[in-house]
Amino acid sequence: MSESRLTRVSLIIIVLFITGIILKIAKPVFFPFFLALFLSYAISPMLDWLLKHKIPKPLAISFIMILTFVFLYLLGLLLYSSGKSFAAEFPKYIQKINYLLVDVTYGLERLPFKVDVTSIMSQINLDKVANFLLGTLGSFLSFLTNLLVVFVFMLFILAGREKFSTKLALALAEDRAIYLNRIIASINRQIQKYIAVKTVVSLLTGALATLVLVIFDVDFALLLGLLTFILNYIPSLGSIIATVLAVAVAFFQFGNSLIPIWILLLLGLIQTIIGNYLDPKMMGRGLDLSPLLVIFVLIFWGWLWGIAGMVLAVPLLAVAKIIFENVPSLKFLAVLMSK
């Protein structure tokens, strides 16, 4: 029994390792597919609404595809213009950060115990951080200019989403096909609800955060609002990162004034109200993903596909948990993934 168990564990590790290599090598194919799947679930409620009101399916799909393209195009345009502004202003922020580090260094030297300030300073290379951020932004923009593959996947996903149940009925025995179709329908409903609600909540959070930053005339308000929208897909951790980034920019822009404090309070209030009241009310029940698992998945997908992988990491994890919850033999995995 011990040898059999060891063999199974070894096979699982080998399969995971090979899967990771395949995903990393095949990123140009898999990432557009996963993004297309994500977008398809996000816009499915709108497609269902159009079909319910007797709009022909080809016309409804065409309308949704055009609407999605316009949204993503404007999103890319916003990101590009904000990125150019960020690239132009970031050297000023590097100078302010260097001044702050000098003050911190002076304070550390006056402590009763010795701190190796020179070593600490040598580890902080702000130019590398800036180049990394700008490089990440550029790679994301280059993806947005190549949406053709994503839309091809989306077209086939939306057009053939009802055909799978018919194929199951033809391929399997009647009782088995009915059982599997019931499970698949339940999984699709839960995934669709999760992604659609999360997208609406993230859009609202990003819009309100942008409004607050624009009112206080904070630099890169649109870029920070867009990051708030994207990071809101990451439970708890994403909202903290988004708020810290906005407060940090406000601090380096306005210095020791009350504006960074006001921004911290207002953004914290927005995140608290939406995260603790609106999101649970719309979602019905939360997925309660383990924070440790979320961090691990973010690091893993960040290593695998970079910033693009980190954006999709938590939604993919949530989809996996929904699937495990609906398959009796895999429910133990959903329990292990919970808090």
N, C-alpha and C positions, 0 to 999 in steps of 0.2 A: 504493500500500500504506500509506503514512504517513497519507494522508487517511482511508482506511478505518479504520485503527487509532484515529486521533483521534476519528472519529465514534463508534466503539464505546465508547471511554473516556468520551466526553461523554454518551452514552446511559446508561451505567452510573451515572454521577454523578447525572444527572437522575432516574433510577429510584430510586436510594437516597434522594435528597432528598425525592421525592414519597412514598416508603414511610415515611420518618421522620415526615412531616407527617400522613399517614393514621394511623399508630400513635399519635401524640400526641393527635390529635383523637378517635380511636375507642378510647381507653383503657378506658372503661366496658364495652366489649364484648370487646376483645382480651385484656385482663388476666385477667378471669374464665375465658376460654377456655384461655389458656396455663396458668393455675393448675390448672384442671380436668384438662388433659392431663398435667401434672406429677403430680398426685395419682393419676390413673388408672394411670400407669406404676408409681408407688410401691406401690400396693395390688394390682397385677395378680398378683404371686406368691401372695398370700393367696387371691385369686379362683381361680387355677389349682389351688391345693391343695384348695379346697372342691369344685370341679368334678371333680377327680380322685377324690374320695371320694364320688361319686355324689350330691352335694347338688344339687337342682334349681337351674338357673341363676337364675330370678327370686328364689328364696329366698336364694341366695348373694349376689347383687347387693344385695338389700335389707339383709341382715345387714352387709355391708361398708359400705354407705352410712350406716347407723345408727352403726356403730363410728367411721367417719371424722367424722361430725357431732359425736359426743360428744367425740372427741379435739380437734377444732378449737374446740368450744365451751369446753372446759376450758382450752385454750391461750389463747383470748381472755379468759376470766375471770382467768387467772393474769396475763396481760399488763395487764389493766385494774387489778387490785388492786395489782400492783407499780408500775404507773404512778402511781397515786394516792399511794402511799408515796414514790415518787421526787419527785413534785411538792411534797409536804409537806416533805421533807428537803433538797431541792436548795438553797434559800437559805442553809442553814448551810454547805454546801460552797462556795458562791460566796464567803461570808465568809472561809473558810479559804484559798481560792485567792487572794483579794485580799491576805491577809496574806503568803502565799508570794510574790506578785508584788512586794510592798513590800520583802521581804528580798532578792529578786533585783535589784531596782532599786538598793538600797543597795550590793550587791556590785558591780554594773556601774559605779557612780559612782566606785568605788575603783580601777578598772582604769587602767593607765598611758595607754591611748588613749581617746579620747572616744567615747562611745556616746550617741546621742540617745534617752534613756530616756523623755522626755515623748512623743515621737512613737510609740515602741513601745507605751506604755501606752494611748495614744489609739486604737490599732488593735485593742486587745483589749476587746471588749464582751461580757462574760459573760451579760448579760441577754438579748442577742440569741441567744446560743448556747442558753440555757435555753429560750427561747420556741420556737426551731427544733426542739429535741429533743421538747418537749412537743407541738408542733403535729404533728410526724411521728408520734408515738405515737397521737395522737388520730385522725389520718387512717387509720392502720392498724386501729385499733379499730373505726372506722365501717365499714371494709370487712368485718371479721369479723362484724359484725351483719347483713350483707347477703350471706349465702352462698347464697341461693336460686338465683341465676344459675349459680354454680359447680356446684351439685349437679345442676341441670338438664343442663348440659354433660356432667358426669361420667356421669349416667344414660345418656345417648345414646351416649357414647364406649364405656362398658363393655358396653352391650347390643348394639352393632353392630360390635364389634371383629373378629369372624370373618367378617362379611359382605363385606368389601372384596375378599378373595381370590376369592370366588364371582363378584363383579361383574367382576373382571378376566378371569376365565375366560370369561365371557359376552361381554365387550367386545372381547377381543383374540384373535389366533391362539393355538393351544394352546402352541406352543413359546415364544412371546413371553410369554404369561401365566405359564407355569411359571417362566421366568427372572426375571420381575419379582416374582413371589410369593416366590421363594427369596431375593432381595435384600431385600425388605420384611420377611420373617420374620427374617433375620439382623439387620437394623437394629433391629427391635422387641426382639429378645432382648438386644442389647447396651445399648440405651437402658434397658430394664426393669432389667437387672442393675446398670447404673451408678446409676440413681436409687434403686433399692431398697437397694443396699449403702451408698450415700452417706447415705441417710436413717437406716439402722440405726446406722452409725458416728457420725453427727451426734448422734443421740439418746443413744448411750452416752457420747460426749464431753461433751455438755451435762449429763447426769445426774451424771457423776463430778466435773465442775467445780462443779456446784451443791452436791454433797456436801462438797467441800473448803471452799467458801465458808461453808456452814452450820456446819461444825465450828469454823471460826475466827470465827463470828458476824459475818460481814461484811454491811454494809448492802446491800440490794437483791440478795441472793444468788440469789433465784429469777429476777429480771429478768436478771441477768448470766448465769445458766445458760441461760436462754432465748436470749439473744443469742449465746452460745457455740454453741448448737445451730444457729441460723440462719446465723451467719457461717462455720460449718464447711463449708458448701457452696462457699465461696470458697477455692480451693487456696492454701495457704501464707499469703497475706495475711490471710485471715479469722481463722485461729488466732492470728496475731500481734496483730491488733486486739482480739480477745476477751480475750487475756491481759493486754494493756496496760490495757484498761478496768478489769478486775478488780483489778489491782495498783494502779492510780491511786486507785480507790475505797478500797482498804485503806490506802493511804498517807495519804490525807486523813482517814480515820477514826481510825487508830491512831498516826499521826505517825512519828517516827523510832524505830520498834521493829523487832523481828525478824519480826513477822507478815507484812508485805508481801513480805519476802524469801522466807519459807517458802511463801507463796502463789505467788510467781513460780516457785520451784523445782518445786513440786508440779504446778501447771498446765502448766509447760513439760515436765515428765516425762510427764504424761498425753497432751499433744499429740504429743510425740515418739514414744511407744510406739504410740499408735493411728495416727498419720499415717505413720510409717515402717515399721511391722510389720503391724498388724492390717488397715488399709485396703488396702495392696497385696496381702496374702494373700487377702482376700475378693474384691477386684476382679479379680485375675488379672493384669491389666496396666493401667497407668495411661494416661490420655489425653495426658499431657505437654503441657498447654496453655502457650503462651508467656505468661510473666508480664506482659510489656508489653501483649499483646493482652487479657489479663484486666483489667488496670487501665483500658485504653481502653474496654472493653465496660462495666465498672462505671460509669465516668464518663458514658458515652453513655446507658445505660439509667437511671441516676440522674437525668440531665437530662430524659429522655423521660417516665418514670413515677414519679420520686421513689424513696423507700426501697423501695416495692413492686417497682419495676423492678430495683433492685440485688439484691434477693433472688432473682429469677428469672434474672438476667443470665448467671451462669456455668453453671447447668444448661442454659439454652437454647444457650449457646455449645458446651457438651459434646455436646448432641444434634446440633447442626449438624456438628461434627467427625466424629461417628459416621456420619452420613449421607454426608458427603463421602468417608470412608474406604471405603464400600461401593459407591460409584458410580465406575466406572473413569475416566470423563471428568472427575470432580471431585476425584480423589485428590491433585492438585497443591495444591489449597486446604487439604486436611488436613495436608500436609507444611508449608505456609507457617504454619499455625496452631500447629505444634509448637514445642517449646523450641529 
